[in-house]
């Protein structure tokens, strides 16, 4: 039967009464490399790492969602003090997978048997739903990816950085590398998830790496991408200018441009107009985050439509933007550079 769900696997990590953290169950198989990754990310094996109920990130185009639980007295897990349920999937949708994790973990607490979770897991894959009177009901149709994309504090981002938000917007529009730092993982995850919405027309959350460390494997995973938004809780990431074009220090509300990228962030009238529009949008207290995202999207579409009017038709019948055509318009150098780079990013230049 064809799968209705984007879920790829489920797994269990347990911390026993001796303090040992072990991978104890999965369906279907999970590689040793990924098991080590999930054990490292769940936080059960570290006294220093922040242990949140729910964390997520991606690894090589696969999203992983980790739901951490402390074993209670009434749970049917006598030899376990804590456990983590790990779900992997093709799509970004934290609310969907957190809801599913809650149902699965309720079943596991009650029975201590992964087979009960597996039954519900297979039901979601084949039927798009799982039902349980005591554990709750889950239906895939209730979770739209667009809701997940828009579910974040866009208003807070713009209110925090004001007109400097234009640096974040420009970095995303020009497919640059962004690094976000905050010492608290919960705050980091809440902030970073909304950033791809600044370029809503692309609907691309594959650029998002919400939770990384500075170890070799995480960085190898990150550096295989030409553009990204990456989150770190390690303050030393600020000194790693090789990792970013734009650094966002969320805790102290600072934005830094790396020396190598400064030319791409020369500001002109287009940037000023967009910055003012974003700030004005959040000044209306009645506007929801979704409406603010729409305001930015409308302004972006206006920019792109104006850019497309500068295209000329070529021999292949397609219209492209050329640097020569832009130079003919005798724009300021910063505007010319910005528009040509944007045209490249939008596939409007014949390379």
C-alpha positions as CSV (number, residue, x, y, z in Angstrom):
1,X,0.0,0.0,0.0
2,X,1.3,3.4,-0.9
3,X,2.4,5.6,2.0
4,X,0.2,8.7,2.7
5,X,2.7,10.2,5.1
6,X,6.2,11.7,4.9
7,X,7.4,9.9,8.0
8,X,10.5,7.8,7.3
9,X,11.3,6.2,10.7
10,X,10.7,6.0,14.4
11,X,13.2,5.1,17.1
12,X,13.7,5.0,20.9
13,X,16.6,6.2,23.0
14,X,16.5,5.2,26.7
15,X,18.4,6.2,29.8
16,X,18.4,3.4,32.3
17,X,18.7,3.4,36.0
18,X,22.5,3.0,35.7
19,X,22.7,6.2,33.7
20,X,23.5,4.4,30.4
21,X,22.0,5.9,27.3
22,X,21.2,3.4,24.6
23,X,19.4,3.1,21.3
24,X,16.8,0.4,22.1
25,X,14.3,0.2,19.2
26,X,13.6,1.5,15.7
27,X,11.4,0.9,12.7
28,X,12.5,0.5,10.0
29,X,16.3,0.3,10.2
30,X,18.4,3.4,11.2
31,X,22.1,3.6,10.4
32,X,24.7,3.6,13.2
33,X,25.8,7.1,12.1
34,X,22.3,8.4,12.5
35,X,21.8,6.7,15.9
36,X,24.9,8.4,17.2
37,X,23.6,11.7,15.9
38,X,20.2,11.4,17.5
39,X,21.7,10.3,20.8
40,X,23.9,13.3,20.8
41,X,21.0,15.7,19.9
42,X,18.5,14.3,22.4
43,X,20.5,15.5,25.4
44,X,20.0,12.4,27.6
45,X,23.7,11.7,27.7
46,X,24.8,15.2,28.7
47,X,24.3,16.9,32.1
48,X,25.3,20.2,30.4
49,X,23.1,20.1,27.4
50,X,19.7,21.8,27.6
51,X,17.0,19.1,27.8
52,X,13.9,20.4,26.1
53,X,10.7,18.3,25.7
54,X,10.8,18.8,21.9
55,X,13.7,19.6,19.6
56,X,14.2,19.3,15.8
57,X,16.6,19.9,13.0
58,X,17.6,18.4,9.7
59,X,20.4,16.1,8.5
60,X,21.1,15.7,4.8
61,X,17.6,16.7,3.7
62,X,15.9,14.6,6.3
63,X,14.1,16.2,9.3
64,X,14.3,14.7,12.7
65,X,12.0,15.4,15.6
66,X,13.0,14.3,19.1
67,X,10.4,14.2,22.0
68,X,12.0,13.8,25.4
69,X,10.2,12.3,28.4
70,X,11.0,11.8,32.0
71,X,9.6,8.5,33.3
72,X,6.9,8.9,35.9
73,X,6.0,6.6,38.8
74,X,3.0,5.2,37.1
75,X,4.8,4.4,33.8
76,X,5.4,0.8,32.8
77,X,9.1,1.4,32.5
78,X,10.7,0.2,35.7
79,X,14.3,0.2,34.5
80,X,14.2,3.5,32.6
81,X,14.5,7.0,34.0
82,X,14.1,9.0,30.7
83,X,13.5,8.2,27.1
84,X,13.4,10.0,23.7
85,X,11.2,9.2,20.8
86,X,12.8,10.1,17.5
87,X,10.7,10.5,14.3
88,X,12.4,11.3,11.0
89,X,10.5,12.7,8.0
90,X,10.8,14.4,4.6
91,X,8.9,17.5,5.6
92,X,9.2,20.5,8.0
93,X,6.2,20.5,10.3
94,X,7.1,20.7,14.0
95,X,3.4,20.9,15.2
96,X,2.5,17.8,13.3
97,X,5.3,15.7,14.6
98,X,5.0,16.9,18.1
99,X,1.4,15.9,18.2
100,X,2.2,12.5,16.8
101,X,5.1,12.1,19.3
102,X,2.7,12.8,22.2
103,X,0.3,10.0,21.1
104,X,3.2,7.5,20.6
105,X,4.8,8.3,23.9
106,X,1.5,8.0,25.8
107,X,1.2,4.5,24.4
108,X,4.8,3.6,25.3
109,X,4.5,4.9,28.9
110,X,1.4,2.7,29.4
111,X,2.6,-0.5,28.0
112,X,6.4,-0.3,27.9
113,X,6.2,-2.1,24.5
114,X,7.2,-0.4,21.2
115,X,4.8,-2.7,19.3
116,X,1.9,-0.5,20.4
117,X,3.6,2.5,18.9
118,X,4.4,0.6,15.7
119,X,0.7,-0.2,15.2
120,X,-0.2,3.5,15.3
121,X,2.9,4.4,13.2
122,X,1.8,2.0,10.4
123,X,-1.8,3.3,10.6
124,X,-0.6,6.9,10.0
125,X,1.6,5.8,7.1
126,X,-1.2,3.7,5.4
127,X,-4.4,5.5,6.4
128,X,-3.2,9.0,7.3
129,X,-4.7,8.7,10.8
130,X,-4.4,6.8,14.1
131,X,-7.1,6.6,16.8
132,X,-7.0,5.9,20.5
133,X,-9.6,6.8,23.0
134,X,-7.1,7.4,25.8
135,X,-4.0,8.4,23.8
136,X,-5.7,10.8,21.4
137,X,-6.5,10.9,17.7
138,X,-4.1,12.1,14.9
139,X,-5.1,13.0,11.3
140,X,-2.6,14.1,8.7
141,X,-5.2,16.2,7.0
142,X,-5.2,18.6,10.0
143,X,-1.6,19.7,9.4
144,X,-0.9,21.9,6.4
145,X,2.7,22.6,5.6
146,X,1.9,26.3,4.9
147,X,0.6,26.7,8.5
148,X,3.9,25.3,9.7
149,X,5.8,27.7,7.5
150,X,3.9,30.7,8.8
151,X,3.8,29.6,12.4
152,X,6.5,31.8,14.0
153,X,7.2,35.2,15.5
154,X,7.6,37.3,12.4
155,X,6.4,40.3,14.3
156,X,9.0,39.8,17.0
157,X,11.8,39.5,14.5
158,X,11.0,42.8,12.9
159,X,10.3,44.5,16.3
160,X,13.6,43.2,17.7
161,X,15.8,44.4,14.8
162,X,13.8,47.3,13.4
163,X,15.1,48.6,10.1
164,X,18.1,46.4,10.4
165,X,15.8,43.5,9.5
166,X,16.5,44.5,5.9
167,X,19.9,42.7,6.4
168,X,18.2,39.5,7.2
169,X,15.7,39.9,4.3
170,X,18.5,40.7,1.8
171,X,20.6,37.8,3.0
172,X,17.7,35.4,2.4
173,X,16.7,37.0,-0.9
174,X,20.3,36.7,-2.2
175,X,20.7,33.1,-1.0
176,X,23.4,34.0,1.5
177,X,24.6,32.0,4.6
178,X,23.0,33.1,7.9
179,X,24.1,31.9,11.3
180,X,21.9,32.6,14.4
181,X,23.2,32.3,17.9
182,X,21.3,32.1,21.2
183,X,22.5,30.4,24.4
184,X,19.0,28.9,25.0
185,X,17.8,26.3,22.5
186,X,14.1,26.9,23.0
187,X,14.5,30.6,22.1
188,X,16.7,29.7,19.2
189,X,14.2,27.3,17.7
190,X,11.3,29.7,18.1
191,X,13.1,32.5,16.3
192,X,14.9,30.7,13.6
193,X,12.0,28.7,12.1
194,X,10.3,31.8,10.7
195,X,13.2,33.3,8.8
196,X,12.6,31.4,5.5
197,X,9.2,33.1,5.4
198,X,10.9,36.4,4.5
199,X,11.2,34.8,1.0
200,X,7.7,33.3,1.1
201,X,7.5,32.9,-2.7
202,X,10.2,30.2,-2.6
203,X,8.5,28.1,0.0
204,X,11.9,26.6,0.8
205,X,12.5,25.3,4.3
206,X,15.3,23.0,3.2
207,X,17.7,25.9,3.8
208,X,16.9,25.7,7.6
209,X,19.2,24.0,10.0
210,X,17.7,25.0,13.4
211,X,20.1,23.2,15.8
212,X,23.7,22.5,15.0
213,X,26.9,22.2,17.0
214,X,30.5,23.1,15.9
215,X,31.6,19.5,15.7
216,X,33.0,18.1,12.4
217,X,30.0,16.1,11.2
218,X,27.5,18.9,11.8
219,X,29.7,21.3,9.9
220,X,30.4,18.9,7.1
221,X,26.6,18.6,6.7
222,X,26.2,22.3,6.7
223,X,29.0,23.2,4.3
224,X,27.6,20.9,1.6
225,X,25.0,23.7,1.1
226,X,25.6,27.0,-0.7
227,X,23.0,28.9,1.3
228,X,21.4,28.2,4.6
229,X,20.0,29.5,7.9
230,X,21.8,27.7,10.7
231,X,21.2,27.9,14.5
232,X,23.8,27.4,17.2
233,X,23.9,27.6,21.0
234,X,27.7,27.8,21.1
235,X,28.8,31.4,21.4
236,X,32.1,30.7,19.7
237,X,30.3,30.5,16.4
238,X,30.5,34.3,16.1
239,X,34.3,34.0,15.4
240,X,33.7,31.4,12.7
241,X,33.4,33.9,9.8
242,X,34.0,31.1,7.4
243,X,30.5,29.8,8.2
244,X,28.4,32.9,7.5
245,X,27.8,36.0,5.5
246,X,25.4,37.3,8.2
247,X,25.6,36.6,11.9
248,X,22.6,37.2,14.1
249,X,23.3,37.4,17.8
250,X,19.8,37.0,19.1
251,X,20.5,37.4,22.8
252,X,22.1,40.8,22.4
253,X,20.2,41.9,19.3
254,X,23.1,42.3,17.0
255,X,23.6,41.7,13.3
256,X,27.0,41.5,11.8
257,X,28.1,41.2,8.1
258,X,31.2,39.2,7.4
259,X,34.0,41.2,5.7
260,X,33.9,39.0,2.6
261,X,30.1,39.7,2.1
262,X,30.0,43.5,2.7
263,X,29.7,44.4,-1.0
264,X,26.5,42.4,-1.3
265,X,24.9,44.4,1.5
266,X,25.5,47.9,0.2
267,X,22.1,49.5,0.8
268,X,20.1,51.6,-1.7
269,X,16.6,53.1,-2.1
270,X,15.1,49.6,-2.7
271,X,16.4,48.4,0.6
272,X,15.3,51.5,2.4
273,X,11.7,51.2,1.0
274,X,11.5,47.6,2.0
275,X,12.8,48.3,5.5
276,X,10.3,51.0,6.1
277,X,7.5,48.8,4.7
278,X,8.3,46.0,7.2
279,X,8.5,48.3,10.2
280,X,5.2,49.9,9.2
281,X,3.6,46.5,8.9
282,X,4.3,45.5,12.5
283,X,3.2,48.9,13.8
284,X,-0.4,47.8,13.1
285,X,-1.1,45.9,16.3
286,X,-4.1,44.2,14.7
287,X,-2.1,42.4,12.1
288,X,-1.3,38.7,12.7
289,X,2.1,37.2,11.9
290,X,0.5,35.7,8.7
291,X,-0.7,39.1,7.6
292,X,2.8,40.6,8.2
293,X,4.3,37.7,6.1
294,X,1.8,38.5,3.3
295,X,2.8,42.2,3.4
296,X,6.4,41.3,2.9
297,X,5.5,38.8,0.2
298,X,3.5,41.4,-1.7
299,X,6.4,43.8,-1.7
300,X,8.8,41.1,-2.8
301,X,6.5,40.2,-5.7
302,X,6.4,43.8,-6.7
303,X,10.2,43.9,-6.7
304,X,10.5,40.7,-8.8
305,X,7.8,41.8,-11.3
306,X,9.7,45.1,-11.8
307,X,12.9,43.2,-12.2
308,X,11.4,41.0,-14.9
309,X,10.5,44.0,-16.9
310,X,14.2,44.6,-17.5
311,X,14.6,41.2,-19.2
312,X,15.2,40.9,-22.9
313,X,14.2,38.0,-25.2
314,X,17.1,35.8,-26.4
315,X,17.5,33.4,-29.4
316,X,16.0,30.5,-27.4
317,X,12.8,32.3,-27.0
318,X,13.3,32.9,-23.2
319,X,13.7,36.3,-21.6
320,X,16.8,36.9,-19.5
321,X,18.3,39.8,-17.6
322,X,21.8,40.9,-18.6
323,X,24.3,43.1,-16.8
324,X,24.6,45.3,-19.9
325,X,20.8,46.0,-19.8
326,X,21.1,47.0,-16.1
327,X,24.0,49.2,-16.8
328,X,22.0,51.0,-19.5
329,X,19.6,52.1,-16.8
330,X,22.4,54.0,-15.1
331,X,21.4,52.9,-11.6
332,X,23.5,53.5,-8.5
333,X,26.2,50.8,-8.3
334,X,24.7,49.3,-5.1
335,X,21.2,48.9,-6.8
336,X,22.7,47.5,-10.0
337,X,24.7,44.9,-8.1
338,X,21.8,43.9,-5.9
339,X,19.4,43.5,-8.8
340,X,21.8,41.5,-10.9
341,X,22.6,39.1,-8.0
342,X,18.8,38.8,-7.3
343,X,18.2,38.0,-10.9
344,X,20.8,35.2,-10.7
345,X,19.1,33.8,-7.6
346,X,15.7,33.8,-9.3
347,X,17.0,32.1,-12.4
348,X,16.5,35.2,-14.6
349,X,20.1,35.2,-15.9
350,X,21.4,32.9,-18.6
351,X,24.5,31.3,-17.1
